[in-house]
Amino acid sequence: MAKNSDGNGKIYKKRNVDYRSDLGSLGKDAQVCGFCKFFVPPSTGLMPRKKGDCELVQGKIDATYTCNLWAPREDMDEEEY
């Protein structure tokens, strides 16, 4: 997918943004892809083993991973992350 909405038009490779598992921080404060404003969930919803897309990073994206570009969704208030 990677259509980029951050304004600079750049699409990143996973290795360049430190895309990594973040299972250790799951919970209400988790800064994981599933809570990121750039994450696009799969059309089937967040089912186990289903991966979504990212507006900034190439390839399929696991909702429980994170990267250096993480930003909170706009529909989350500051107390949720």
N, C-alpha and C positions, 0 to 999 in steps of 0.2 A: 504494500500500500504506500507507505512513506510519501505523503504529499506535502509535508512541511507547512506549518502554520506559525512558525516562530518569527517570520519576517525576513530571515536571511537567505532563504531558499536552499540551504544546505541539507543534504541527507547524509547521515552518519552511519558508519559501520559499527557493529556491536563492540568490537575490540577497541575502537577509538573513544567510546563513551563509558568504558568499564561496566558493561552489561554483566550483571551477576545475580546469583541467587541471594535472596534476602529473607529466607524462611525464619531466621532468628528474630526478626522484628515484626512478625505478623501481629495484628491487633489494631486497636483504634488509632495508634500513632504510627502505623506502618507507612513508610514511604516506598511503596511498591508500585509497579507499573499499573496494576488494577485501580489504583487511586490517583493516577497521574492524568493531567489534562490532555496529554498527547496520546494516551492509550485508546485504541479502538477495539472494543471487545468483539469476539467472534459473533457471527449472526445467530449462533445457537445459544448464546449466553456464556457465562463463565462456568462451563462444565469441566470436570477434571480432565486433564490431558488436552483440552482445547486451547489453542493459542490465538491471540489477537494480533493486531497490527499496531504500529506506532507511526505518528505523523512525522517523526524526525529520524527514526532508526530503521535500517533495512532489515527485512526478514520477519519471521513470525516471532511474537513476543509473549512470554509467559507472564501472566498477571502477578505471580509471586516474586518476580525478579525486580531489579531496579537498575538505574544507571545514573551517571553524573548530570543528566539533563532533567531529572525528575522535577515536576512542578505540581502543586496541588490542583485538583479539579476546581473549577470556578463554583461548582455547586456545593463545595465543602466549606464550612466556615473554619476559621483558624483553630478552633478547639477540637476539630476532628482529626487533625494531623499533627 
